[in-house]
Amino acid sequence: TAGSIDLPNRGGGTVFTLKNNCSDTVWAGTLAGNGPQLGGGGFELTKGASKKLLAPAGWSGRFWARTGCNFDASGKGRCVTGDCGGLKCNGTGVPPVTLAEFTIVGHGGNDFYDVSLVDGYNVKVGIRPSGGSGDCKYAGCIADLNANCPNELQVVDPQNNIVACKSPCDVLNTDQYCCRGAYSMPQTCFPTNYSMTFKKACPDAYSYAYDDETSTFTCSEANYEITFCP
């Protein structure tokens, strides 16, 4: 039945509930790394609205919020942050964007999930597991990073509001800030003054590429609520 995905997880897949707690409409973006594209790639979430998506075992991918979007009847248009080429995303969101990332392993295996600021930040995001077993901690970035964003990383809208905070890699584009080249290993890529600003604001979120230890969470056979602006 249509309501059956509200039942506890019994090996029928994982239910993601995307919820908009922001003061304005956001447009969710979805991208699958492995498995089907969920929710058609993207959809509108008015203030207070939520939408359930069912992912099969083995699914991996990411969710994010887009802000300031304008789409025509055919789904063509742009967003101020998180843009992905149209209402239904056919690729990843343009940084800077706060990402909720998942790898759903399936029966008995651990799911892995995190909130990532490696591509920058646009809105607060929280991930709450339910009905699972194991560690199953809340993961999120619930601080307003835009308010503390260093000048050189700020993205402003036409009204001069700070709407996103770029990653240092995006702005400075050096191997050190992007963890590539000689810096492409955990042994050589360390936190930077910028990533530490992100980490201080959001201790549970990935602040740079090798921030695994404090930022990757596991749970088994859970469903997940992803809230924008928790």
C-alpha positions as CSV (number, residue, x, y, z in Angstrom):
1,T,0.0,0.0,0.0
2,A,1.0,3.6,-0.5
3,G,1.5,4.1,3.3
4,S,3.6,1.0,3.7
5,I,6.9,2.8,3.5
6,D,6.1,4.5,6.9
7,L,6.5,1.1,8.5
8,P,9.7,0.2,10.3
9,N,12.5,-0.9,8.0
10,R,12.1,-4.6,7.3
11,G,14.6,-5.2,4.5
12,G,12.4,-3.4,2.0
13,G,14.8,-0.6,1.5
14,T,15.6,2.6,3.3
15,V,13.2,5.5,3.7
16,F,14.6,9.0,3.5
17,T,12.3,11.8,4.6
18,L,13.4,15.2,3.3
19,K,11.9,18.0,5.4
20,N,12.1,21.8,4.8
21,N,12.3,23.6,8.1
22,C,13.6,26.8,6.5
23,S,11.7,30.0,6.5
24,D,11.4,29.9,2.7
25,T,10.8,27.3,0.0
26,V,13.9,25.2,-0.9
27,W,14.3,22.8,-3.9
28,A,15.8,19.5,-2.9
29,G,18.5,18.1,-5.2
30,T,19.3,14.4,-5.3
31,L,22.2,12.5,-7.0
32,A,22.8,8.8,-7.0
33,G,26.3,7.4,-6.9
34,N,25.0,3.9,-7.0
35,G,21.4,2.8,-7.7
36,P,18.4,4.7,-9.0
37,Q,17.9,8.5,-9.0
38,L,15.5,9.3,-6.2
39,G,12.7,11.8,-6.4
40,G,13.4,12.4,-10.1
41,G,16.6,14.2,-9.3
42,G,14.9,17.1,-7.5
43,F,11.7,18.7,-6.4
44,E,10.2,21.7,-4.6
45,L,9.7,21.7,-0.8
46,T,7.6,24.6,0.5
47,K,8.1,25.8,4.0
48,G,7.2,22.9,6.4
49,A,6.8,20.4,3.6
50,S,8.4,16.9,3.6
51,K,8.7,14.1,1.1
52,K,9.5,10.4,1.5
53,L,11.9,8.6,-0.9
54,L,12.6,4.9,-0.9
55,A,16.1,3.7,-1.6
56,P,17.1,0.0,-2.2
57,A,19.9,-1.7,-0.4
58,G,23.3,-0.8,-1.8
59,W,22.2,2.7,-2.7
60,S,24.6,5.6,-2.3
61,G,24.2,9.2,-3.1
62,R,23.7,12.7,-1.8
63,F,20.9,15.2,-1.0
64,W,21.1,19.0,-0.8
65,A,18.9,22.1,-0.7
66,R,18.8,24.7,-3.5
67,T,17.7,28.2,-2.7
68,G,16.4,31.2,-4.7
69,C,15.2,29.0,-7.6
70,N,13.0,30.1,-10.5
71,F,11.7,27.4,-12.8
72,D,9.3,27.6,-15.7
73,A,6.6,25.1,-16.3
74,S,9.0,22.7,-18.1
75,G,11.4,22.8,-15.2
76,K,14.0,25.0,-16.8
77,G,15.6,27.7,-14.7
78,R,18.3,28.5,-12.2
79,C,19.0,28.6,-8.5
80,V,21.0,31.2,-6.5
81,T,22.7,28.3,-4.5
82,G,23.0,24.6,-5.2
83,D,22.0,24.9,-8.8
84,C,22.1,21.7,-10.9
85,G,20.8,22.7,-14.3
86,G,17.0,22.5,-13.8
87,L,14.3,21.4,-11.4
88,K,15.3,17.8,-11.9
89,C,19.0,17.6,-11.3
90,N,21.1,15.8,-13.9
91,G,24.3,16.2,-12.0
92,T,25.7,17.5,-8.7
93,G,24.8,20.9,-7.2
94,V,27.1,23.8,-8.0
95,P,29.2,24.6,-4.9
96,P,29.0,26.0,-2.4
97,V,26.4,23.6,-1.0
98,T,25.9,21.7,2.2
99,L,25.7,17.9,1.4
100,A,24.0,15.0,3.2
101,E,25.8,11.9,1.9
102,F,24.8,8.3,2.3
103,T,26.0,4.7,1.5
104,I,23.2,2.2,2.3
105,V,24.8,-1.2,2.7
106,G,21.7,-3.3,3.3
107,H,20.7,-6.1,5.6
108,G,22.9,-6.4,8.6
109,G,25.6,-4.2,7.2
110,N,26.3,-0.7,8.3
111,D,25.0,2.4,6.6
112,F,27.5,5.3,6.4
113,Y,26.3,8.9,6.5
114,D,27.7,12.4,6.9
115,V,27.1,16.0,6.4
116,S,29.8,17.5,4.3
117,L,31.1,21.1,4.0
118,V,33.9,20.1,1.7
119,D,32.0,21.7,-1.2
120,G,31.1,24.7,1.0
121,Y,27.9,25.7,2.8
122,N,24.5,27.1,1.9
123,V,21.9,26.0,4.5
124,K,21.9,24.1,7.8
125,V,21.4,20.4,7.4
126,G,20.6,17.6,9.9
127,I,20.4,13.8,9.6
128,R,18.4,11.9,12.2
129,P,18.4,8.1,12.0
130,S,15.3,6.2,13.3
131,G,14.6,2.5,14.0
132,G,18.1,1.3,13.4
133,S,20.7,-0.3,15.6
134,G,24.3,0.5,16.4
135,D,25.8,4.0,16.9
136,C,23.1,5.9,14.9
137,K,24.1,9.4,16.1
138,Y,22.5,12.6,14.9
139,A,24.8,14.2,12.3
140,G,24.5,17.8,11.1
141,C,25.7,21.3,10.7
142,I,23.2,23.4,12.6
143,A,25.2,26.6,12.9
144,D,24.7,29.5,10.5
145,L,28.0,29.4,8.7
146,N,27.0,32.3,6.4
147,A,27.0,34.6,9.4
148,N,30.6,33.8,10.2
149,C,31.9,33.3,6.6
150,P,35.2,35.0,5.9
151,N,34.8,37.8,3.4
152,E,36.8,36.2,0.6
153,L,34.5,33.0,0.8
154,Q,31.2,34.8,0.8
155,V,28.5,34.4,-1.9
156,V,26.0,37.3,-2.0
157,D,22.7,37.6,-3.7
158,P,21.5,40.7,-5.7
159,Q,20.1,42.1,-2.4
160,N,23.6,41.8,-0.8
161,N,22.6,39.0,1.6
162,I,25.2,36.3,2.3
163,V,23.6,33.2,0.9
164,A,26.5,30.7,0.9
165,C,30.1,30.2,2.0
166,K,32.5,28.8,-0.5
167,S,35.0,26.1,0.3
168,P,38.7,27.4,0.4
169,C,39.5,24.9,-2.4
170,D,36.9,26.6,-4.6
171,V,38.4,30.0,-4.1
172,L,42.1,29.4,-3.7
173,N,42.3,26.3,-5.9
174,T,45.7,25.1,-4.5
175,D,46.7,21.5,-4.0
176,Q,47.0,22.2,-0.3
177,Y,43.4,23.5,0.1
178,C,42.0,20.9,-2.3
179,C,43.9,17.9,-0.9
180,R,45.3,16.9,-4.2
181,G,48.7,16.3,-5.7
182,A,51.3,16.0,-2.9
183,Y,48.5,16.7,-0.5
184,S,46.2,13.9,-1.7
185,M,46.7,11.6,1.4
186,P,45.6,11.9,5.0
187,Q,49.3,12.0,6.0
188,T,49.8,15.2,4.0
189,C,46.5,17.0,3.9
190,F,45.7,18.7,7.2
191,P,43.0,21.1,8.4
192,T,43.5,24.8,7.3
193,N,42.6,28.0,9.1
194,Y,39.5,28.0,6.9
195,S,38.4,24.4,7.5
196,M,39.0,25.0,11.2
197,T,36.4,27.8,11.1
198,F,33.9,25.4,9.6
199,K,34.9,22.7,12.1
200,K,34.4,25.0,15.0
201,A,31.0,26.0,13.9
202,C,29.9,22.4,12.9
203,P,32.1,19.8,14.8
204,D,30.1,16.9,13.4
205,A,30.4,17.8,9.7
206,Y,33.2,17.1,7.2
207,S,35.3,20.3,7.0
208,Y,37.9,19.0,4.6
209,A,38.6,15.9,2.6
210,Y,40.2,13.7,5.3
211,D,38.0,14.7,8.2
212,D,36.7,11.2,8.5
213,E,37.3,10.4,12.1
214,T,34.8,12.8,13.7
215,S,32.5,13.1,10.8
216,T,31.4,9.7,9.4
217,F,28.5,8.1,11.2
218,T,27.2,4.5,11.0
219,C,23.9,2.9,11.7
220,S,22.3,-0.4,10.6
221,E,18.8,-0.9,9.1
222,A,17.6,2.6,9.9
223,N,15.4,5.1,8.1
224,Y,16.7,8.7,7.9
225,E,15.2,12.1,8.2
226,I,17.1,14.9,6.5
227,T,16.0,18.3,7.6
228,F,17.0,21.5,5.9
229,C,17.4,24.3,8.6
230,P,16.9,22.0,11.6
